[in-house]
Amino acid sequence: MAKLVLEEVYDLDFWLIGISCHSKPHRLAWALNKALDWDLERQDDIELTKKGTDSAFPWMSFIDDENFKEFHLLANRSGNGYLIPEQKQVDYFLEIIGDFTEEQEEYIETQLKHINEVLMSFEIDPLSLKSRNNLLI
């Protein structure tokens, strides 16, 4: 009898930006909303259990139905660990889903550099992350 093996395939087709910032999640979301004319709102925390320890990670999101884009701001740190442990220098991840022109990407990158709360921001390839499944919302 033939054996059928199913593999889970996840859609990691999003633009991922790592942000270093000492501000609280609501403060960074407010600054992003103001600078980029978004409307990030608090969602239920992302909860993970690793080795019997529960962790909750704050999450904000904004869905732009008119332009078919989604924006998610995820905290990388909780009291019990990291969402993506191999990126300990990152305080927040900004997931951007949708099609963007180069000009739109450059605009977002430029605006991030001008936000006082953002110490540093840089693009990350989600496929390079060992814990990338933790980013799937």
Stockholm file with secondary structure:
# STOCKHOLM 1.0

chainA/1-137         MAKLVLEEVYDLDFWLIGISCHSKPHRLAWALNKALDWDLERQDDIELTKKGTDSAFPWMSFIDDENFKEFHLLANRSGNGYLIPEQKQVDYFLEIIGDFTEEQEEYIETQLKHINEVLMSFEIDPLSLKSRNNLLI
#=GR chainA/1-137 SS CCCCCCCCCCCCCSEEEEEEECSCHHHHHHHHHHHHTCCCEECCCEEEEETTEEEEECEEEEEETTTTEEEEEEESEETTEESSGGGTTCSEEEEEESCCCHHHHHHHHHHHHHCTTEEEEEEECGGGCTTGGGGCC
#=GC SS_cons         CCCCCCCCCCCCCSEEEEEEECSCHHHHHHHHHHHHTCCCEECCCEEEEETTEEEEECEEEEEETTTTEEEEEEESEETTEESSGGGTTCSEEEEEESCCCHHHHHHHHHHHHHCTTEEEEEEECGGGCTTGGGGCC
//
